[in-house]
Amino acid sequence: MLNLIEYGTPGDAPDLMIVHGLYGSGRNWSAIGKRLGLSRRVISVDQRNHGHSPWFDSHSYEDMAADLAEVIAAQGKPMDVLGHSMGGKAAMVLALTRPELVNRLIVADIAPVDYAHDQSQHIQSMRRVDLSRVSKRSEAMDQLAQTVEDPALRSFFTQSLDLTEKRWRLNLDTLEREMPKILAFPRLNATYDGPTLFLSGSTSDYVLPDHRPTIRALFPKARFAKITGAGHWLHAEKPHEFIASVQAWLDHAS
């Protein structure tokens, strides 16, 4: 089963599962999990081929949704689910294929569509890091600077670095091979009729007006909101606004 990080304690509010995006981990969401965990139990997962979860030769959304379903089934009751980017797609497939496990769904800055932008260049950048010369994250960040311009991305990638074992906690081979599946979205003849929030960054182009007919066909109760001044990494760029938006919707959606 997937590796879990838990925050808060069970109460009257439904438990919340947080599902991270590509190259991330549940640990990336610790600040969000702790804050939302003040009013409910929160579980942040490491997805397959990421973090401390098992590695597999496949990385399809059907596989990821099945992993999430196993976690929720082990809890013994449905959960609210929040997913960002790749995690948002996995959460959508979970809701579409196992709707009985999902109370409410929050999709952070992603749509149920195919995307053209490739993320494989970051795998090449991580492979170029000479881990034998790395004893602290800053040294890996210095090497990544040769090919990764954004310092925030360099910091993000190195959070998946195991300094003791001198290895990446990312199954780079599988992620590279399965990248076409990660960029796509499976064609499913299903709908999720539960409350759904599509929360986007106002400067991001991941969720466009043209996507709304597709979204509404799959998620008839979809609602849309934007965080002003945030891009794709809205939870990291505007954490207070992100937490407030998620908390307000969870408190009132039914």
Protein Blocks (a to p, Z undefined) as FASTA:
>chain_A
ZZdddedjddfbdcddddddehiafklmmmmmmmmmmmoccdddddehiajbccdfbdcf
klmmmmmmmmmmmnopacddddehjlmmmmmmmmmmmmmlpmbdcdehiafdddfbdckl
mmmmmmmpcfklccbfklmmmmmmmmmmblmlmmmmmmmpcfklopafbdfklmmmmmmm
mmmccddddddfbdcdddddfkbckbcfklmmmmmmmmmmbccdddehiafklmlmmmml
mmmmmmmmmmmgZZ
